[in-house]
């Protein structure tokens, strides 16, 4: 049983809906699962971009000019 879920409605172009249905068939999954995964990834990327934007001035001040340098603290 799924708890704490809400139903939303989205509009897709016919082409996008066909591509989604093909993917769902190939992966033997559901539209809902694919869309939830896509939204989850989208939100994670947006949050990372926001965090990066906040941290970038401090990193540049320390001479850390790439994401790899920030992660590795070099």
PASEBA-1860 file (N, C-alpha, C; in nm, 3 decimals):
! residues 74
1> XXXXXXXX> 0.083/-0.118/0.000/0.000/0.000/0.000/0.088/0.125/0.000 ~ 0.058/0.219/-0.089/0.134/0.343/-0.098/0.069/0.447/-0.008 ~ 0.149/0.508/0.077/0.098/0.609/0.169/0.146/0.747/0.125 ~ 0.073/0.848/0.168/0.114/0.986/0.147/0.149/1.017/0.001 ~ 0.063/0.981/-0.089/0.086/1.014/-0.230/-0.025/1.103/-0.280 ~ 0.006/1.180/-0.380/-0.091/1.267/-0.445/-0.089/1.237/-0.594 ~ -0.200/1.260/-0.657/-0.210/1.243/-0.801/-0.200/1.380/-0.867 ~ -0.118/1.387/-0.971/-0.110/1.510/-1.049/-0.136/1.475/-1.194
9> XXXXXXXX> -0.175/1.575/-1.270/-0.200/1.556/-1.412/-0.101/1.642/-1.489 ~ -0.039/1.585/-1.591/0.052/1.662/-1.675/0.009/1.646/-1.821 ~ 0.045/1.743/-1.900/0.016/1.738/-2.043/0.146/1.711/-2.116 ~ 0.145/1.613/-2.204/0.261/1.576/-2.284/0.224/1.587/-2.431 ~ 0.323/1.624/-2.510/0.300/1.620/-2.654/0.280/1.474/-2.694 ~ 0.219/1.452/-2.807/0.197/1.316/-2.854/0.330/1.243/-2.871 ~ 0.429/1.314/-2.924/0.561/1.254/-2.947/0.624/1.211/-2.814 ~ 0.619/1.299/-2.715/0.678/1.266/-2.585/0.604/1.151/-2.518
17> XXXXXXXX> 0.473/1.148/-2.531/0.396/1.039/-2.473/0.431/0.906/-2.540 ~ 0.449/0.907/-2.671/0.487/0.784/-2.741/0.625/0.737/-2.696 ~ 0.719/0.831/-2.680/0.853/0.794/-2.634/0.848/0.738/-2.492 ~ 0.767/0.799/-2.407/0.750/0.750/-2.270/0.692/0.609/-2.271 ~ 0.590/0.588/-2.352/0.526/0.456/-2.359/0.623/0.350/-2.413 ~ 0.707/0.388/-2.509/0.807/0.294/-2.561/0.906/0.256/-2.450 ~ 0.952/0.355/-2.376/1.047/0.330/-2.267/0.984/0.242/-2.160 ~ 0.862/0.272/-2.124/0.790/0.194/-2.023/0.780/0.048/-2.068
25> XXXXXXXX> 0.748/0.027/-2.195/0.739/-0.108/-2.247/0.872/-0.181/-2.247 ~ 0.977/-0.109/-2.289/1.111/-0.170/-2.294/1.161/-0.208/-2.155 ~ 1.136/-0.121/-2.058/1.188/-0.144/-1.923/1.090/-0.218/-1.833 ~ 0.973/-0.250/-1.888/0.870/-0.321/-1.810/0.847/-0.253/-1.675 ~ 0.817/-0.125/-1.683/0.792/-0.045/-1.564/0.664/0.034/-1.586 ~ 0.641/0.135/-1.507/0.519/0.215/-1.521/0.553/0.359/-1.558 ~ 0.456/0.426/-1.617/0.473/0.569/-1.646/0.503/0.644/-1.516 ~ 0.427/0.610/-1.413/0.443/0.678/-1.286/0.585/0.667/-1.233
33> XXXXXXXX> 0.642/0.548/-1.238/0.777/0.527/-1.187/0.880/0.607/-1.267 ~ 0.866/0.608/-1.399/0.960/0.683/-1.484/0.949/0.832/-1.457 ~ 0.827/0.881/-1.445/0.806/1.024/-1.422/0.856/1.064/-1.283 ~ 0.830/0.981/-1.181/0.880/1.010/-1.047/1.033/1.015/-1.046 ~ 1.097/0.920/-1.115/1.243/0.919/-1.121/1.294/1.044/-1.192 ~ 1.229/1.084/-1.300/1.272/1.203/-1.374/1.258/1.329/-1.289 ~ 1.149/1.341/-1.216/1.128/1.457/-1.130/1.229/1.458/-1.015 ~ 1.254/1.342/-0.958/1.352/1.331/-0.850/1.490/1.376/-0.897
41> XXXXXXXX> 1.531/1.330/-1.014/1.662/1.371/-1.068/1.664/1.520/-1.099 ~ 1.556/1.572/-1.156/1.547/1.713/-1.190/1.564/1.799/-1.065 ~ 1.494/1.762/-0.958/1.503/1.837/-0.833/1.645/1.830/-0.776 ~ 1.708/1.713/-0.781/1.844/1.698/-0.730/1.941/1.786/-0.808 ~ 1.928/1.791/-0.939/2.016/1.875/-1.021/1.994/2.022/-0.989 ~ 1.869/2.063/-0.977/1.839/2.203/-0.945/1.895/2.241/-0.808 ~ 1.879/2.153/-0.711/1.934/2.181/-0.577/2.086/2.192/-0.582 ~ 2.150/2.102/-0.656/2.296/2.107/-0.671/2.337/2.239/-0.735
49> XXXXXXXX> 2.268/2.280/-0.841/2.301/2.406/-0.909/2.285/2.525/-0.815 ~ 2.180/2.525/-0.733/2.160/2.634/-0.638/2.272/2.637/-0.534 ~ 2.307/2.520/-0.482/2.414/2.511/-0.384/2.546/2.555/-0.445 ~ 2.572/2.510/-0.565/2.697/2.546/-0.635/2.706/2.697/-0.652 ~ 2.594/2.759/-0.688/2.591/2.904/-0.708/2.623/2.977/-0.577 ~ 2.576/2.925/-0.464/2.602/2.985/-0.334/2.747/2.967/-0.291 ~ 2.804/2.852/-0.322/2.938/2.818/-0.275/3.048/2.873/-0.368 ~ 3.016/2.893/-0.493/3.117/2.930/-0.592/3.200/3.052/-0.553
57> XXXXXXXX> 3.142/3.161/-0.506/3.228/3.275/-0.469/3.331/3.242/-0.361 ~ 3.292/3.160/-0.264/3.384/3.120/-0.158/3.493/3.028/-0.212 ~ 3.455/2.938/-0.300/3.552/2.846/-0.360/3.652/2.922/-0.445 ~ 3.604/3.016/-0.526/3.694/3.095/-0.610/3.792/3.175/-0.526 ~ 3.744/3.228/-0.414/3.832/3.304/-0.323/3.943/3.216/-0.268 ~ 3.918/3.086/-0.257/4.018/2.992/-0.208/4.101/2.933/-0.322 ~ 4.075/2.975/-0.445/4.149/2.924/-0.560/4.098/2.791/-0.611 ~ 3.980/2.752/-0.570/3.920/2.627/-0.616/3.830/2.660/-0.734
65> XXXXXXXX> 3.879/2.634/-0.855/3.811/2.682/-0.974/3.732/2.577/-1.049 ~ 3.740/2.452/-1.009/3.662/2.347/-1.075/3.584/2.269/-0.971 ~ 3.480/2.201/-1.017/3.404/2.117/-0.924/3.493/2.010/-0.863 ~ 3.583/1.954/-0.942/3.673/1.849/-0.892/3.763/1.904/-0.783 ~ 3.812/2.026/-0.800/3.897/2.086/-0.699/3.820/2.109/-0.570 ~ 3.695/2.151/-0.583/3.613/2.174/-0.464/3.590/2.043/-0.391 ~ 3.554/1.939/-0.466/3.527/1.808/-0.406/3.652/1.753/-0.340 ~ 3.765/1.766/-0.407/3.891/1.710/-0.356/3.965/1.809/-0.266
73> XX> 3.911/1.932/-0.253/3.971/2.037/-0.171/4.117/2.063/-0.207 ~ 4.140/2.082/-0.337/4.277/2.111/-0.383/4.285/2.251/-0.436
END
